[in-house]
Amino acid sequence: MKKKLVGLILSLSVIVGLLAGCGNKTEVASSKETTESQTNDTQAENTTEDITTPASDTSEDAQESASNELEPIVLRACFAQGMTGAVNNFAIEKGFYKELGIDFELVQNTSGNSGVLSLITRGEIDVADGDPSSYIPGIYNGVPAKLVGNMWRYSGCYWLVANNEIKSFEDLKGKTIGTQGAAGGMKLSVLKMLEKNNISADEVTLVANGTYQEAYATLQSGEVDATIIHNPYAILAEEEGIGHSLGRAWDYIPDYYTGTIIASNDIIENNPENLQRFITAYYQVHEKVKNEYYDEFINWAAEKMSTSPETMRKAVESEIDVWRDYPVIPSDRIETTFNYLREYGWVEEGVDYTDTFTNEFAIVAAETLGLTDPEKK
């Protein structure tokens, strides 16, 4: 891995010119400051064997020297929190991006995926991550952006957790189920899980109940009988005797695409070198965490999400099969996801998804890092 990092750094140092940073805004903070504040409310299928032989064999001193030669860049970003953004936020806090000459002005957003689209439309961020089922319709309808890569995992890492009175899907009939929002990937997961267990949406009451701690609180209070939720709350519900899992969403809809990186048209068109550096670095730092800092990450995430290290380890490892770190957006999954959106009336008929994403940066990142499609093994 160290050898690969060297190859990347040397390659990037050649192709990257003098790069300008982004202007400050009052609502942004330094990456360290923002990460520390944001993480308060918040989280392998091992691809090591897929990593190719590095382009050169240099010493650690040479690595450091190459890193020092990189011109620093600053990107304006809005990244996911909770388990979804845990690895990225750990990498930022550990300074792994800075080692590659990349810093962030992190913009705080409390309006979910719609808030991200608004930030891009107003020209306030360059990159973000999140749910493609929200971003695709937004891009089609004029948000100046494109999907440019996968998140570290891009299957729906959601769990349907029910209280202990509910023993099976059949018991959900007549019950209230939290779906996170009125549309989007988490609600879609609930609908598909119900459908595959021969339960129609008319036989249950679906309510928007938020994410993470907010959703967990509705289960604890009895406001909902079951909820779709991220880890570590699925594991925590079992350990605290609140409820138990009825299933993992990605086992029901493995062809659904959720978890993408979005970039503004401005950076795509005017600063593609900066975007390429970020896209490549994103997978590089995630691989570094998985292969070199896994235990430290587990302890860090446990502290940030107020769980024990044992609970966090169990939560992460219960989803390790979808920690893929593979950049190239799967077009077949985009098509399937778009069909799902159309099926539930969450996107207008006739909307075309084909211009909502580009793999030009992801392909370079995959080739640079030697990452191969884990689904084609």
DRENROLO-631407 format. One record per residue (C-alpha): z, y, x. Coordinates in steps of 0.25 Angstrom, whole numbers, padded with zeros to 4 digits, always signed. Layout:
// residues N
ZYX...
This chain:
// residues 377
+0000+0000+0000+0003+0009+0011-0010+0006+0018-0017+0009+0004-0010+0022+0003-0015+0026+0017-0029+0023+0013-0028+0032+0000-0021+0043+0008-0032+0044+0018-0043+0043+0008-0037+0054+0000-0034+0063+0012-0049+0063+0015-0054+0066+0001-0044+0076-0004-0047+0090+0000-0038+0102-0001-0032+0101-0015-0026+0112-0023-0013+0110-0031-0011+0114-0046-0004+0126-0050+0010+0126-0054+0014+0127-0069+0028+0131-0074+0029+0118-0082+0027+0109-0069+0036+0105-0059+0036+0098-0045+0033+0083-0046+0047+0080-0041+0054+0089-0050+0047+0085-0062+0048+0071-0060+0063+0072-0059+0064+0079-0072+0053+0071-0080+0058+0057-0076+0072+0059-0082+0066+0055-0096+0059+0044-0092+0047+0022-0079+0017-0022-0056+0006-0028-0059+0006-0027-0044-0007-0022-0039-0003-0022-0024-0012-0034-0022-0024-0025-0027-0022-0015-0017-0033-0015-0006-0032-0014+0009-0030+0000+0013-0042+0007+0020-0034+0010+0032-0022+0005+0040-0013+0016+0044+0001+0018+0047+0012+0025+0039+0011+0037+0048-0004+0038+0045-0001+0037+0030+0009+0049+0031-0001+0057+0039-0012+0054+0029-0003+0059+0017+0000+0071+0025-0014+0075+0026-0016+0075+0011-0018+0088+0004-0007+0089-0007-0011+0091-0021-0003+0094-0034-0007+0089-0047-0002+0093-0061+0003+0081-0068+0010+0076-0080+0014+0061-0078+0021+0051-0087+0036+0049-0087+0044+0037-0090+0039+0023-0086+0025+0027-0088+0026+0037-0077+0037+0032-0069+0030+0027-0056+0022+0040-0055+0034+0048-0056+0041+0040-0046+0030+0041-0037+0030+0056-0039+0045+0057-0036+0044+0048-0024+0033+0057-0018+0022+0047-0018+0011+0057-0023+0016+0067-0013+0014+0058-0002-0001+0058-0006-0001+0073-0007+0000+0074-0022+0010+0082-0030+0012+0085-0044+0015+0096-0053+0021+0088-0065+0020+0094-0079+0030+0090-0089+0025+0085-0102+0033+0081-0114+0021+0079-0124+0016+0066-0119+0001+0063-0118-0003+0075-0127+0005+0084-0117-0003+0079-0105-0016+0081-0112-0011+0095-0116-0007+0098-0101-0021+0093-0096-0028+0102-0107-0020+0114-0102-0024+0111-0088-0009+0109-0084-0010+0095-0077-0020+0087-0069-0015+0073-0071-0006+0065-0081-0004+0051-0085-0002+0045-0099-0008+0038-0111-0023+0037-0112-0023+0035-0127-0018+0049-0128-0026+0055-0117-0040+0049-0120-0041+0056-0134-0036+0069-0128-0046+0069-0117-0057+0065-0127-0053+0077-0135-0054+0087-0124-0042+0086-0115-0048+0089-0101-0044+0076-0094-0048+0062-0091-0040+0049-0088-0041+0046-0073-0033+0034-0071-0023+0024-0075-0008+0025-0075-0001+0015-0066+0000+0007-0079-0010+0008-0090-0006-0002-0100+0003+0002-0111+0017+0000-0105+0024+0001-0118+0034-0009-0125+0037-0011-0140+0052-0012-0140+0059-0015-0153+0074-0015-0157+0081-0029-0157+0080-0031-0172+0065-0032-0170+0062-0046-0164+0046-0046-0165+0034-0038-0169+0035-0043-0183+0049-0036-0184+0043-0023-0182+0037-0022-0196+0044-0011-0204+0050-0005-0191+0048+0008-0184+0041+0008-0171+0040+0019-0160+0026+0022-0155+0029+0033-0145+0019+0042-0152+0009+0043-0164-0002+0038-0155-0005+0034-0141-0003+0021-0133+0011+0018-0136+0008+0018-0151-0004+0011-0149+0004+0000-0142+0013-0001-0154+0001-0003-0164-0005-0013-0155+0007-0021-0153+0010-0021-0168-0005-0025-0171-0004-0037-0162+0008-0042-0169+0002-0040-0183+0010-0028-0187+0003-0016-0193+0007-0002-0191+0010-0001-0205+0021-0011-0204+0029-0002-0195+0033+0012-0193+0028+0019-0181+0034+0031-0175+0032+0040-0163+0045+0039-0155+0042+0044-0141+0042+0037-0127+0052+0032-0117+0067+0036-0120+0063+0043-0133+0056+0030-0139+0068+0022-0134+0078+0031-0141+0071+0028-0154+0073+0013-0152+0087+0015-0148+0090+0023-0160+0083+0014-0170+0073+0025-0174+0062+0015-0171+0063-0001-0171+0053-0002-0160+0046+0007-0150+0035+0007-0140+0041+0011-0127+0039+0012-0112+0048+0005-0102+0059+0005-0098+0063+0007-0112+0058-0007-0116+0067-0014-0106+0078-0004-0109+0078-0008-0124+0080-0022-0120+0091-0020-0110+0098-0010-0119+0097-0019-0131+0089-0009-0139+0077-0018-0141+0067-0027-0135+0052-0027-0132+0042-0032-0142+0030-0031-0132+0023-0023-0121+0011-0015-0126+0002-0018-0115+0003-0033-0119-0003-0030-0132-0014-0020-0128-0017-0023-0114-0030-0016-0115-0024-0002-0119-0025+0009-0109-0012+0017-0107-0008+0025-0095-0018+0034-0089-0019+0046-0079-0026+0058-0085-0032+0070-0077-0037+0083-0081-0052+0086-0080-0048+0098-0071-0043+0089-0060-0053+0079-0062-0065+0089-0061-0058+0099-0051-0049+0091-0042-0053+0076-0042-0048+0074-0028-0034+0078-0033-0035+0069-0045-0040+0057-0036-0028+0059-0027-0019+0058-0038-0025+0046-0045-0025+0038-0032-0011+0042-0029-0006+0038-0043-0009+0024-0041-0005+0024-0026+0009+0029-0029+0010+0019-0041+0006+0008-0032+0016+0013-0021+0028+0013-0031+0024-0001-0036+0023-0007-0022+0032+0001-0014+0043+0008-0022+0044-0001-0034+0059-0003-0033+0062+0012-0031+0053+0015-0043+0061+0006-0052+0074+0013-0048+0068+0027-0049+0062+0023-0063+0075+0017-0068+0083+0030-0064+0073+0039-0071+0073+0031-0083+0088+0028-0084+0087+0013-0083+0092+0003-0073+0083-0001-0062+0083-0015-0067+0078-0010-0081+0067-0002-0075+0063-0013-0066+0062-0022-0078+0054-0011-0086+0044-0009-0074+0042-0024-0072+0040-0027-0086+0027-0018-0085+0024-0021-0071+0011-0028-0076+0004-0015-0079+0008-0007-0067-0006-0007-0062-0009+0005-0054-0024+0004-0057-0031+0017-0058-0044+0014-0065-0044+0017-0080-0049+0004-0088-0060+0009-0097-0059-0003-0106-0045+0000-0108-0049+0015-0111-0058+0010-0121-0048+0000-0128-0038+0011-0128-0047+0021-0134-0051+0010-0145-0036+0009-0148-0035+0024-0150-0047+0024-0159-0041+0012-0167-0028+0020-0170-0035+0033-0173-0029+0040-0161-0043+0044-0156-0055+0050-0164-0067+0041-0167-0078+0043-0157-0069+0048-0146-0075+0043-0133-0065+0039-0122-0075+0037-0110-0074+0051-0105-0059+0052-0105-0056+0044-0092-0062+0043-0078-0060+0033-0067-0066+0040-0056-0052+0043-0049-0046+0030-0053-0057+0022-0047-0055+0029-0034-0040+0027-0034-0042+0012-0037-0051+0011-0025-0043+0019-0016-0030+0011-0019-0037-0002-0020-0032-0004-0034-0039-0014-0043-0039-0016-0058-0027-0025-0060-0033-0030-0073-0045-0036-0066-0037-0045-0056
